[in-house]
């Protein structure tokens, strides 16, 4: 299973998050597979160690897959969560007060942005 943190905008325009997983199903050969996702673009980005980004919203609904680095995210409500190598962020807070992040280890943050098609289904399963 892939750890996934979903961040979204609540009715009060604040960003909130919940931890979960990307749901996978077994397939022949012993592997596990997710449903296919409808996407529009994919890009790669790297930020040097010590990097940070002040308050912002996600530019679009997207998945962000961390390839290296450890980050701490914060909402304006003071909630914190971390992402590490292999984690997936489901960024859905495209409006509102947003979130900030900072790299908290000595590695660059290497990631893949996967922009979701409008109304794309993501097999996110909350741990709640």
C-alpha positions as protocol buffer text, in pm:
chain_id: "A"
residue {
  index: 1
  type: UNK
  ca { x: 0 y: 0 z: 0 }
}
residue {
  index: 2
  type: UNK
  ca { x: 104 y: 357 z: -63 }
}
residue {
  index: 3
  type: UNK
  ca { x: 69 y: 607 z: 222 }
}
residue {
  index: 4
  type: UNK
  ca { x: -135 y: 904 z: 103 }
}
residue {
  index: 5
  type: UNK
  ca { x: -222 y: 1232 z: 274 }
}
residue {
  index: 6
  type: UNK
  ca { x: -525 y: 1415 z: 137 }
}
residue {
  index: 7
  type: UNK
  ca { x: -541 y: 1792 z: 186 }
}
residue {
  index: 8
  type: UNK
  ca { x: -859 y: 1980 z: 99 }
}
residue {
  index: 9
  type: UNK
  ca { x: -1046 y: 2304 z: 167 }
}
residue {
  index: 10
  type: UNK
  ca { x: -1326 y: 2301 z: 423 }
}
residue {
  index: 11
  type: UNK
  ca { x: -1641 y: 2510 z: 427 }
}
residue {
  index: 12
  type: UNK
  ca { x: -1457 y: 2776 z: 631 }
}
residue {
  index: 13
  type: UNK
  ca { x: -1188 y: 2815 z: 353 }
}
residue {
  index: 14
  type: UNK
  ca { x: -925 y: 2651 z: 576 }
}
residue {
  index: 15
  type: UNK
  ca { x: -711 y: 2358 z: 460 }
}
residue {
  index: 16
  type: UNK
  ca { x: -751 y: 2027 z: 639 }
}
residue {
  index: 17
  type: UNK
  ca { x: -577 y: 1693 z: 596 }
}
residue {
  index: 18
  type: UNK
  ca { x: -633 y: 1326 z: 662 }
}
residue {
  index: 19
  type: UNK
  ca { x: -401 y: 1029 z: 637 }
}
residue {
  index: 20
  type: UNK
  ca { x: -490 y: 730 z: 428 }
}
residue {
  index: 21
  type: UNK
  ca { x: -376 y: 490 z: 159 }
}
residue {
  index: 22
  type: UNK
  ca { x: -406 y: 447 z: -213 }
}
residue {
  index: 23
  type: UNK
  ca { x: -631 y: 141 z: -237 }
}
residue {
  index: 24
  type: UNK
  ca { x: -475 y: -153 z: -422 }
}
residue {
  index: 25
  type: UNK
  ca { x: -620 y: -486 z: -528 }
}
residue {
  index: 26
  type: UNK
  ca { x: -429 y: -814 z: -580 }
}
residue {
  index: 27
  type: UNK
  ca { x: -360 y: -921 z: -938 }
}
residue {
  index: 28
  type: UNK
  ca { x: -212 y: -1246 z: -1074 }
}
residue {
  index: 29
  type: UNK
  ca { x: 158 y: -1288 z: -1001 }
}
residue {
  index: 30
  type: UNK
  ca { x: 137 y: -1158 z: -646 }
}
residue {
  index: 31
  type: UNK
  ca { x: 137 y: -785 z: -729 }
}
residue {
  index: 32
  type: UNK
  ca { x: -115 y: -524 z: -621 }
}
residue {
  index: 33
  type: UNK
  ca { x: -264 y: -269 z: -858 }
}
residue {
  index: 34
  type: UNK
  ca { x: -477 y: 46 z: -825 }
}
residue {
  index: 35
  type: UNK
  ca { x: -760 y: 145 z: -1052 }
}
residue {
  index: 36
  type: UNK
  ca { x: -640 y: 352 z: -1347 }
}
residue {
  index: 37
  type: UNK
  ca { x: -642 y: 728 z: -1292 }
}
residue {
  index: 38
  type: UNK
  ca { x: -739 y: 981 z: -1555 }
}
residue {
  index: 39
  type: UNK
  ca { x: -461 y: 1243 z: -1572 }
}
residue {
  index: 40
  type: UNK
  ca { x: -372 y: 1538 z: -1793 }
}
residue {
  index: 41
  type: UNK
  ca { x: 0 y: 1606 z: -1735 }
}
residue {
  index: 42
  type: UNK
  ca { x: 299 y: 1483 z: -1541 }
}
residue {
  index: 43
  type: UNK
  ca { x: 611 y: 1680 z: -1447 }
}
residue {
  index: 44
  type: UNK
  ca { x: 916 y: 1646 z: -1223 }
}
residue {
  index: 45
  type: UNK
  ca { x: 1063 y: 1900 z: -981 }
}
residue {
  index: 46
  type: UNK
  ca { x: 1353 y: 1925 z: -738 }
}
residue {
  index: 47
  type: UNK
  ca { x: 1399 y: 2170 z: -449 }
}
residue {
  index: 48
  type: UNK
  ca { x: 1731 y: 2201 z: -267 }
}
residue {
  index: 49
  type: UNK
  ca { x: 1766 y: 2100 z: 100 }
}
residue {
  index: 50
  type: UNK
  ca { x: 1639 y: 2373 z: 329 }
}
residue {
  index: 51
  type: UNK
  ca { x: 1375 y: 2480 z: 79 }
}
residue {
  index: 52
  type: UNK
  ca { x: 1034 y: 2601 z: 186 }
}
residue {
  index: 53
  type: UNK
  ca { x: 720 y: 2757 z: 44 }
}
residue {
  index: 54
  type: UNK
  ca { x: 501 y: 3003 z: 235 }
}
residue {
  index: 55
  type: UNK
  ca { x: 121 y: 2997 z: 236 }
}
residue {
  index: 56
  type: UNK
  ca { x: -28 y: 2883 z: -93 }
}
residue {
  index: 57
  type: UNK
  ca { x: -299 y: 2666 z: -238 }
}
residue {
  index: 58
  type: UNK
  ca { x: -252 y: 2382 z: -484 }
}
residue {
  index: 59
  type: UNK
  ca { x: -263 y: 2524 z: -837 }
}
residue {
  index: 60
  type: UNK
  ca { x: -479 y: 2230 z: -954 }
}
residue {
  index: 61
  type: UNK
  ca { x: -611 y: 1903 z: -814 }
}
residue {
  index: 62
  type: UNK
  ca { x: -308 y: 1677 z: -829 }
}
residue {
  index: 63
  type: UNK
  ca { x: -108 y: 1393 z: -683 }
}
residue {
  index: 64
  type: UNK
  ca { x: 245 y: 1470 z: -566 }
}
residue {
  index: 65
  type: UNK
  ca { x: 469 y: 1166 z: -525 }
}
residue {
  index: 66
  type: UNK
  ca { x: 780 y: 1222 z: -310 }
}
residue {
  index: 67
  type: UNK
  ca { x: 1088 y: 1052 z: -457 }
}
residue {
  index: 68
  type: UNK
  ca { x: 1333 y: 1187 z: -197 }
}
residue {
  index: 69
  type: UNK
  ca { x: 1333 y: 1423 z: 97 }
}
residue {
  index: 70
  type: UNK
  ca { x: 1126 y: 1467 z: 412 }
}
residue {
  index: 71
  type: UNK
  ca { x: 887 y: 1759 z: 450 }
}
residue {
  index: 72
  type: UNK
  ca { x: 667 y: 1912 z: 712 }
}
residue {
  index: 73
  type: UNK
  ca { x: 340 y: 2067 z: 600 }
}
residue {
  index: 74
  type: UNK
  ca { x: 132 y: 2309 z: 806 }
}
residue {
  index: 75
  type: UNK
  ca { x: -221 y: 2443 z: 773 }
}
residue {
  index: 76
  type: UNK
  ca { x: -322 y: 2787 z: 897 }
}
residue {
  index: 77
  type: UNK
  ca { x: -516 y: 2609 z: 1172 }
}
residue {
  index: 78
  type: UNK
  ca { x: -179 y: 2484 z: 1307 }
}
residue {
  index: 79
  type: UNK
  ca { x: -215 y: 2122 z: 1195 }
}
residue {
  index: 80
  type: UNK
  ca { x: 111 y: 1954 z: 1089 }
}
residue {
  index: 81
  type: UNK
  ca { x: 192 y: 1643 z: 888 }
}
residue {
  index: 82
  type: UNK
  ca { x: 504 y: 1500 z: 728 }
}
residue {
  index: 83
  type: UNK
  ca { x: 574 y: 1343 z: 391 }
}
residue {
  index: 84
  type: UNK
  ca { x: 873 y: 1119 z: 323 }
}
residue {
  index: 85
  type: UNK
  ca { x: 1014 y: 917 z: 35 }
}
residue {
  index: 86
  type: UNK
  ca { x: 739 y: 709 z: -126 }
}
residue {
  index: 87
  type: UNK
  ca { x: 449 y: 909 z: 19 }
}
residue {
  index: 88
  type: UNK
  ca { x: 173 y: 1051 z: -200 }
}
residue {
  index: 89
  type: UNK
  ca { x: 0 y: 1385 z: -144 }
}
residue {
  index: 90
  type: UNK
  ca { x: -352 y: 1424 z: -284 }
}
residue {
  index: 91
  type: UNK
  ca { x: -366 y: 1803 z: -310 }
}
residue {
  index: 92
  type: UNK
  ca { x: -724 y: 1927 z: -335 }
}
residue {
  index: 93
  type: UNK
  ca { x: -701 y: 2262 z: -151 }
}
residue {
  index: 94
  type: UNK
  ca { x: -713 y: 2472 z: -467 }
}
residue {
  index: 95
  type: UNK
  ca { x: -895 y: 2759 z: -293 }
}
residue {
  index: 96
  type: UNK
  ca { x: -894 y: 2907 z: 57 }
}
residue {
  index: 97
  type: UNK
  ca { x: -619 y: 2986 z: 304 }
}
residue {
  index: 98
  type: UNK
  ca { x: -382 y: 2711 z: 186 }
}
residue {
  index: 99
  type: UNK
  ca { x: -85 y: 2541 z: 344 }
}
residue {
  index: 100
  type: UNK
  ca { x: 292 y: 2583 z: 372 }
}
residue {
  index: 101
  type: UNK
  ca { x: 579 y: 2334 z: 364 }
}
residue {
  index: 102
  type: UNK
  ca { x: 947 y: 2310 z: 446 }
}
residue {
  index: 103
  type: UNK
  ca { x: 1213 y: 2045 z: 392 }
}
residue {
  index: 104
  type: UNK
  ca { x: 1326 y: 1907 z: 730 }
}
residue {
  index: 105
  type: UNK
  ca { x: 1614 y: 1678 z: 630 }
}
residue {
  index: 106
  type: UNK
  ca { x: 1937 y: 1721 z: 433 }
}
residue {
  index: 107
  type: UNK
  ca { x: 1801 y: 1576 z: 108 }
}
residue {
  index: 108
  type: UNK
  ca { x: 1653 y: 1761 z: -188 }
}
residue {
  index: 109
  type: UNK
  ca { x: 1279 y: 1724 z: -234 }
}
residue {
  index: 110
  type: UNK
  ca { x: 1243 y: 1535 z: -560 }
}
residue {
  index: 111
  type: UNK
  ca { x: 885 y: 1478 z: -667 }
}
residue {
  index: 112
  type: UNK
  ca { x: 648 y: 1397 z: -948 }
}
residue {
  index: 113
  type: UNK
  ca { x: 340 y: 1611 z: -1006 }
}
residue {
  index: 114
  type: UNK
  ca { x: 49 y: 1422 z: -1160 }
}
residue {
  index: 115
  type: UNK
  ca { x: -229 y: 1660 z: -1260 }
}
residue {
  index: 116
  type: UNK
  ca { x: -565 y: 1487 z: -1242 }
}
residue {
  index: 117
  type: UNK
  ca { x: -825 y: 1516 z: -1514 }
}
residue {
  index: 118
  type: UNK
  ca { x: -1144 y: 1700 z: -1413 }
}
residue {
  index: 119
  type: UNK
  ca { x: -1359 y: 1474 z: -1193 }
}
residue {
  index: 120
  type: UNK
  ca { x: -1091 y: 1201 z: -1192 }
}
residue {
  index: 121
  type: UNK
  ca { x: -1150 y: 930 z: -934 }
}
residue {
  index: 122
  type: UNK
  ca { x: -862 y: 868 z: -692 }
}
residue {
  index: 123
  type: UNK
  ca { x: -876 y: 543 z: -490 }
}
residue {
  index: 124
  type: UNK
  ca { x: -796 y: 718 z: -160 }
}
residue {
  index: 125
  type: UNK
  ca { x: -894 y: 523 z: 151 }
}
residue {
  index: 126
  type: UNK
  ca { x: -898 y: 717 z: 478 }
}
residue {
  index: 127
  type: UNK
  ca { x: -742 y: 555 z: 785 }
}
residue {
  index: 128
  type: UNK
  ca { x: -1019 y: 701 z: 1004 }
}
